[in-house]
Amino acid sequence: MYNAIATPTPPRRKYQYKSGTTHTPTSSLKSIKRDLSSPSPPHPPFSQQENEQQHRTTTATTPTAPFKLRPLTSSPHLSTSHRTNDDIHKSIPLCPVTKSLIDTPQVQRLRGINQLGVTNYAYMNVTHTRFEHSLGVMYLAEKLCRRIRERQPRLGVTEKDVLCVKLAGLCHDLGHGPYSHVFETLGWDDGWEHEEASLFMIDAALEHLGLRINEDDLDSPLEQIGDGLDALNFGVFCGNDEGIFSGGISDAVLTSRDLIFVKECILGGPLKGKSELVGRPEIRKEFLYDIVSNRHSGLDVDKLDYYARDMRRALGVGQVDQMFVEEAFVAWGKCPKPKECFRCRNEKHNNNSGVGTFRRRDGMANEHLMIAYPEKLVNKAMEFFKTRFSLHAKVYTHKTSKATELMVRDIFTLADPYVEIPVEDANEKRTVKISQAIHDPKAYVNL
């Protein structure tokens, strides 16, 4: 289904790096060659303030060993550089950051995981995978985010916000095991859900690229821990002759805070052990968390994609209603579950005035800036949830599918004492049982 994607010639690089030196800007580079053995050229004198900033950047990002780093690449015409075909969305564009993550083993393993587990034993055409669904959610997440940004510029949505929400759409299902939700019901660990595995699979994918989240320095670029992508080159790509980024580090390069934001978008709330949001704590940007996983209404791009995809494959009909993207806007709304909502329980949030012009209205507690739709879409929204009911009745709980699921569960349970998953660490080789792999990202990627 997906077209092969050729790697184009790398563009000019705004920065040149040498081991153990500061990252000195250069005016015109015709290549990105590195010479780790040669001494670094002298740099022009800096003021005291510039020296302090340069030291902070170097300390946070310069590796202790000379790693082999590569830049993000794209053709000069970014809008037409990388695309892949899809039977629901026709054509999906891929930016350099998303393409680099798609090429990791953690994302590629989704090609072998059926979206609906064993439902193909009841509906033979239901063979679509988590991989194509993830790309579809990524596409819709970007489209919805950009539409809201276009309609309501005062919300202050940045290009980096759009990129992070898009990455959340791409990575939201990384934690699914074999046969999707069937694996999740085996009960090896009470309370375990695939979203938990998705978070450590994101860490594993970053590690594959030579990067790591540094929770001690959230607003600096990702920590460089090995060969792979350059941490200072991992961000919003604009593909012009001036350089690959649209601005400085704060505007373009992905930081540890941004990747935590990606994880929070997948969960639809704070990470485990946190009582508040870390990635985008501003009240005016709270709606960004509802794009991939909507905790208020349940109407999000994840469901928009898989309802259409499941209907198309199982019943021969199904498409995304574009009105839910084109007509979406952000408005104050009453929280439907204040007793469960982490922010409604937080007294600080209810008494906080917010940011700028987005001041909480006096006497209106338990309100959020959330994604809303005009009244004319009420009937369409009702039809959307009727579709969910219909899919559960006709497809998800089909008697043949449920019977096959029970057999697969028995097979996993009986095989667990004997089947071992191979794992290769840096210094040793080991094996892990299936039931233990759910807590080991290096084993889980081979499951």
WOSULNOR-V443859 format. One record per residue. N is the residue number from 1. RES is the residue in three letters. SS is DSSP state (a for helix, b for strand, c for the rest). PSI is psi as a letter, one per 20 degrees, with the letter a starting at -180 (NA if undefined). D_CENTER is the distance of its C-alpha to the mean C-alpha in whole Angstrom. Layout:
N:RES:SS:PSI:D_CENTER ; N:RES:SS:PSI:D_CENTER
This chain:
1:MET:c:h:22 ; 2:TYR:c:p:20 ; 3:ASN:c:q:22 ; 4:ALA:c:q:22 ; 5:ILE:c:o:21 ; 6:ALA:c:q:23 ; 7:THR:c:o:22 ; 8:PRO:c:r:24 ; 9:THR:c:p:26 ; 10:PRO:c:q:25 ; 11:PRO:c:r:25 ; 12:ARG:c:q:27 ; 13:ARG:c:p:26 ; 14:LYS:c:h:26 ; 15:TYR:b:q:27 ; 16:GLN:c:p:29 ; 17:TYR:c:q:28 ; 18:LYS:c:q:31 ; 19:SER:c:p:31 ; 20:GLY:c:j:32 ; 21:THR:c:r:32 ; 22:THR:c:r:31 ; 23:HIS:c:n:29 ; 24:THR:c:p:31 ; 25:PRO:b:q:31 ; 26:THR:c:q:33 ; 27:SER:c:h:34 ; 28:SER:c:o:34 ; 29:LEU:c:p:32 ; 30:LYS:c:i:33 ; 31:SER:c:r:31 ; 32:ILE:c:k:28 ; 33:LYS:c:q:31 ; 34:ARG:c:q:31 ; 35:ASP:c:n:34 ; 36:LEU:c:i:33 ; 37:SER:c:h:37 ; 38:SER:c:q:38 ; 39:PRO:c:q:39 ; 40:SER:c:q:37 ; 41:PRO:c:q:39 ; 42:PRO:c:q:40 ; 43:HIS:c:q:38 ; 44:PRO:c:q:40 ; 45:PRO:c:q:40 ; 46:PHE:c:q:38 ; 47:SER:c:r:39 ; 48:GLN:a:g:39 ; 49:GLN:a:g:36 ; 50:GLU:a:h:34 ; 51:ASN:a:g:35 ; 52:GLU:a:g:33 ; 53:GLN:a:g:30 ; 54:GLN:a:h:30 ; 55:HIS:a:g:31 ; 56:ARG:a:g:28 ; 57:THR:a:g:25 ; 58:THR:a:g:27 ; 59:THR:a:h:27 ; 60:ALA:a:h:24 ; 61:THR:a:i:22 ; 62:THR:c:p:25 ; 63:PRO:c:q:25 ; 64:THR:c:i:29 ; 65:ALA:c:q:29 ; 66:PRO:c:o:29 ; 67:PHE:c:q:26 ; 68:LYS:c:o:25 ; 69:LEU:b:q:23 ; 70:ARG:b:q:22 ; 71:PRO:c:r:20 ; 72:LEU:c:q:18 ; 73:THR:c:q:20 ; 74:SER:c:r:20 ; 75:SER:c:r:23 ; 76:PRO:c:h:25 ; 77:HIS:c:n:24 ; 78:LEU:a:h:21 ; 79:SER:a:h:21 ; 80:THR:a:j:22 ; 81:SER:c:f:21 ; 82:HIS:c:p:18 ; 83:ARG:b:q:18 ; 84:THR:b:q:18 ; 85:ASN:b:q:20 ; 86:ASP:b:q:19 ; 87:ASP:c:i:22 ; 88:ILE:c:g:20 ; 89:HIS:c:j:19 ; 90:LYS:b:f:21 ; 91:SER:b:p:19 ; 92:ILE:b:p:16 ; 93:PRO:b:q:15 ; 94:LEU:c:o:13 ; 95:CYS:c:r:13 ; 96:PRO:a:h:14 ; 97:VAL:a:g:11 ; 98:THR:a:h:9 ; 99:LYS:a:h:12 ; 100:SER:a:h:12 ; 101:LEU:a:h:9 ; 102:ILE:a:h:11 ; 103:ASP:c:i:14 ; 104:THR:c:q:13 ; 105:PRO:a:h:15 ; 106:GLN:a:h:12 ; 107:VAL:a:h:11 ; 108:GLN:a:h:14 ; 109:ARG:a:h:16 ; 110:LEU:a:i:14 ; 111:ARG:a:h:17 ; 112:GLY:a:j:19 ; 113:ILE:c:o:18 ; 114:ASN:b:p:20 ; 115:GLN:c:g:18 ; 116:LEU:c:k:21 ; 117:GLY:c:d:23 ; 118:VAL:c:j:26 ; 119:THR:a:i:27 ; 120:ASN:a:i:28 ; 121:TYR:a:i:31 ; 122:ALA:c:h:32 ; 123:TYR:c:o:30 ; 124:MET:c:h:30 ; 125:ASN:c:i:28 ; 126:VAL:c:m:25 ; 127:THR:c:j:24 ; 128:HIS:c:q:20 ; 129:THR:b:r:17 ; 130:ARG:a:h:14 ; 131:PHE:a:g:13 ; 132:GLU:a:h:14 ; 133:HIS:a:g:13 ; 134:SER:a:g:9 ; 135:LEU:a:h:10 ; 136:GLY:a:g:12 ; 137:VAL:a:g:10 ; 138:MET:a:g:8 ; 139:TYR:a:g:11 ; 140:LEU:a:h:13 ; 141:ALA:a:g:10 ; 142:GLU:a:g:11 ; 143:LYS:a:g:15 ; 144:LEU:a:g:15 ; 145:CYS:a:g:14 ; 146:ARG:a:h:16 ; 147:ARG:a:g:19 ; 148:ILE:a:g:19 ; 149:ARG:a:h:19 ; 150:GLU:a:g:22 ; 151:ARG:a:h:24 ; 152:GLN:c:m:23 ; 153:PRO:a:h:23 ; 154:ARG:a:i:25 ; 155:LEU:a:i:21 ; 156:GLY:c:k:20 ; 157:VAL:c:p:17 ; 158:THR:c:r:16 ; 159:GLU:a:h:15 ; 160:LYS:a:h:12 ; 161:ASP:a:g:11 ; 162:VAL:a:g:11 ; 163:LEU:a:g:9 ; 164:CYS:a:g:6 ; 165:VAL:a:h:6 ; 166:LYS:a:g:6 ; 167:LEU:a:h:3 ; 168:ALA:a:g:2 ; 169:GLY:a:h:5 ; 170:LEU:a:h:5 ; 171:CYS:a:j:4 ; 172:HIS:c:h:6 ; 173:ASP:c:j:9 ; 174:LEU:c:h:9 ; 175:GLY:c:j:12 ; 176:HIS:c:p:14 ; 177:GLY:c:a:18 ; 178:PRO:c:p:21 ; 179:TYR:c:k:22 ; 180:SER:c:d:18 ; 181:HIS:a:i:20 ; 182:VAL:a:g:23 ; 183:PHE:a:h:22 ; 184:GLU:a:h:21 ; 185:THR:c:j:24 ; 186:LEU:c:h:26 ; 187:GLY:c:k:26 ; 188:TRP:c:h:27 ; 189:ASP:c:o:25 ; 190:ASP:c:p:26 ; 191:GLY:c:i:23 ; 192:TRP:c:p:20 ; 193:GLU:c:q:17 ; 194:HIS:a:h:14 ; 195:GLU:a:h:12 ; 196:GLU:a:g:14 ; 197:ALA:a:h:13 ; 198:SER:a:h:9 ; 199:LEU:a:g:10 ; 200:PHE:a:i:12 ; 201:MET:a:h:11 ; 202:ILE:a:g:8 ; 203:ASP:a:g:11 ; 204:ALA:a:h:13 ; 205:ALA:a:g:11 ; 206:LEU:a:g:12 ; 207:GLU:a:h:15 ; 208:HIS:a:h:16 ; 209:LEU:c:j:15 ; 210:GLY:c:k:17 ; 211:LEU:b:r:15 ; 212:ARG:b:q:15 ; 213:ILE:c:p:14 ; 214:ASN:c:o:17 ; 215:GLU:c:i:18 ; 216:ASP:c:i:21 ; 217:ASP:c:m:20 ; 218:LEU:c:h:17 ; 219:ASP:c:j:18 ; 220:SER:c:r:19 ; 221:PRO:b:r:17 ; 222:LEU:c:q:15 ; 223:GLU:b:p:18 ; 224:GLN:b:o:20 ; 225:ILE:c:i:21 ; 226:GLY:c:a:22 ; 227:ASP:c:q:22 ; 228:GLY:b:b:19 ; 229:LEU:b:q:17 ; 230:ASP:c:p:19 ; 231:ALA:a:h:17 ; 232:LEU:a:i:19 ; 233:ASN:a:j:18 ; 234:PHE:c:n:14 ; 235:GLY:b:b:13 ; 236:VAL:c:p:14 ; 237:PHE:c:p:17 ; 238:CYS:c:i:20 ; 239:GLY:c:k:22 ; 240:ASN:b:r:25 ; 241:ASP:c:i:28 ; 242:GLU:c:i:28 ; 243:GLY:b:r:25 ; 244:ILE:c:i:21 ; 245:PHE:c:q:20 ; 246:SER:c:i:21 ; 247:GLY:c:b:22 ; 248:GLY:c:a:22 ; 249:ILE:c:g:20 ; 250:SER:c:h:19 ; 251:ASP:c:h:18 ; 252:ALA:c:g:16 ; 253:VAL:b:p:16 ; 254:LEU:c:p:12 ; 255:THR:b:r:14 ; 256:SER:a:h:13 ; 257:ARG:a:h:13 ; 258:ASP:a:g:10 ; 259:LEU:a:h:8 ; 260:ILE:a:h:10 ; 261:PHE:a:g:9 ; 262:VAL:a:g:5 ; 263:LYS:a:g:7 ; 264:GLU:a:h:9 ; 265:CYS:a:h:8 ; 266:ILE:a:g:7 ; 267:LEU:a:h:11 ; 268:GLY:c:k:12 ; 269:GLY:c:a:14 ; 270:PRO:c:q:15 ; 271:LEU:c:r:14 ; 272:LYS:c:p:17 ; 273:GLY:c:i:20 ; 274:LYS:c:q:19 ; 275:SER:c:i:21 ; 276:GLU:c:r:20 ; 277:LEU:c:q:16 ; 278:VAL:c:h:16 ; 279:GLY:c:g:13 ; 280:ARG:c:n:15 ; 281:PRO:c:i:18 ; 282:GLU:c:p:20 ; 283:ILE:a:h:21 ; 284:ARG:a:i:21 ; 285:LYS:a:j:17 ; 286:GLU:a:h:17 ; 287:PHE:a:h:16 ; 288:LEU:a:h:13 ; 289:TYR:a:i:12 ; 290:ASP:a:i:13 ; 291:ILE:c:g:12 ; 292:VAL:c:g:9 ; 293:SER:c:n:12 ; 294:ASN:c:o:15 ; 295:ARG:c:i:17 ; 296:HIS:c:g:20 ; 297:SER:c:h:21 ; 298:GLY:c:i:18 ; 299:LEU:c:n:18 ; 300:ASP:c:r:15 ; 301:VAL:a:h:13 ; 302:ASP:a:g:12 ; 303:LYS:a:h:16 ; 304:LEU:a:g:17 ; 305:ASP:a:g:15 ; 306:TYR:a:h:17 ; 307:TYR:a:g:20 ; 308:ALA:a:g:21 ; 309:ARG:a:g:20 ; 310:ASP:a:g:22 ; 311:MET:a:g:25 ; 312:ARG:a:g:25 ; 313:ARG:a:h:25 ; 314:ALA:a:g:27 ; 315:LEU:a:i:30 ; 316:GLY:c:i:30 ; 317:VAL:c:q:28 ; 318:GLY:c:p:25 ; 319:GLN:c:q:23 ; 320:VAL:c:p:21 ; 321:ASP:c:o:23 ; 322:GLN:c:i:22 ; 323:MET:a:h:24 ; 324:PHE:a:i:21 ; 325:VAL:a:g:19 ; 326:GLU:a:h:22 ; 327:GLU:c:j:24 ; 328:ALA:c:q:21 ; 329:PHE:b:r:22 ; 330:VAL:b:p:22 ; 331:ALA:b:r:25 ; 332:TRP:b:p:26 ; 333:GLY:b:q:26 ; 334:LYS:b:p:28 ; 335:CYS:c:p:25 ; 336:PRO:c:i:26 ; 337:LYS:c:m:26 ; 338:PRO:c:h:27 ; 339:LYS:c:h:28 ; 340:GLU:c:i:25 ; 341:CYS:c:p:23 ; 342:PHE:c:h:22 ; 343:ARG:c:h:23 ; 344:CYS:c:h:26 ; 345:ARG:c:i:27 ; 346:ASN:c:o:27 ; 347:GLU:a:h:30 ; 348:LYS:a:h:29 ; 349:HIS:a:g:26 ; 350:ASN:a:h:29 ; 351:ASN:a:i:31 ; 352:ASN:c:p:29 ; 353:SER:c:i:30 ; 354:GLY:b:b:26 ; 355:VAL:b:p:26 ; 356:GLY:c:c:28 ; 357:THR:c:i:29 ; 358:PHE:b:m:27 ; 359:ARG:b:p:29 ; 360:ARG:c:p:30 ; 361:ARG:c:p:33 ; 362:ASP:c:p:36 ; 363:GLY:c:j:36 ; 364:MET:c:m:33 ; 365:ALA:c:r:31 ; 366:ASN:c:k:28 ; 367:GLU:b:q:27 ; 368:HIS:b:q:23 ; 369:LEU:b:o:22 ; 370:MET:b:r:20 ; 371:ILE:b:p:19 ; 372:ALA:b:r:23 ; 373:TYR:c:q:25 ; 374:PRO:c:r:28 ; 375:GLU:a:h:31 ; 376:LYS:a:i:32 ; 377:LEU:a:j:28 ; 378:VAL:a:g:30 ; 379:ASN:a:h:31 ; 380:LYS:a:h:28 ; 381:ALA:a:h:26 ; 382:MET:a:h:28 ; 383:GLU:a:h:28 ; 384:PHE:a:g:25 ; 385:PHE:a:h:25 ; 386:LYS:a:h:28 ; 387:THR:a:g:26 ; 388:ARG:a:g:24 ; 389:PHE:a:g:28 ; 390:SER:a:g:29 ; 391:LEU:a:h:26 ; 392:HIS:a:g:27 ; 393:ALA:a:g:31 ; 394:LYS:a:h:31 ; 395:VAL:a:g:28 ; 396:TYR:a:h:26 ; 397:THR:c:k:29 ; 398:HIS:c:p:31 ; 399:LYS:a:h:34 ; 400:THR:a:g:34 ; 401:SER:a:g:30 ; 402:LYS:a:h:31 ; 403:ALA:a:g:34 ; 404:THR:a:h:32 ; 405:GLU:a:g:29 ; 406:LEU:a:h:32 ; 407:MET:a:g:33 ; 408:VAL:a:g:30 ; 409:ARG:a:g:29 ; 410:ASP:a:g:33 ; 411:ILE:a:g:32 ; 412:PHE:a:g:29 ; 413:THR:a:g:32 ; 414:LEU:a:h:35 ; 415:ALA:a:h:33 ; 416:ASP:c:g:31 ; 417:PRO:c:i:34 ; 418:TYR:c:h:35 ; 419:VAL:c:p:31 ; 420:GLU:b:p:30 ; 421:ILE:b:p:26 ; 422:PRO:b:p:27 ; 423:VAL:b:p:25 ; 424:GLU:b:o:26 ; 425:ASP:c:r:26 ; 426:ALA:c:h:27 ; 427:ASN:c:i:30 ; 428:GLU:c:r:31 ; 429:LYS:b:p:30 ; 430:ARG:b:r:30 ; 431:THR:b:q:29 ; 432:VAL:b:p:27 ; 433:LYS:b:q:28 ; 434:ILE:a:g:26 ; 435:SER:a:h:26 ; 436:GLN:a:i:25 ; 437:ALA:a:h:22 ; 438:ILE:a:i:20 ; 439:HIS:a:j:20 ; 440:ASP:c:o:20 ; 441:PRO:a:h:17 ; 442:LYS:a:h:19 ; 443:ALA:a:h:21 ; 444:TYR:a:h:18 ; 445:VAL:c:h:17 ; 446:ASN:c:j:21 ; 447:LEU:c:NA:21
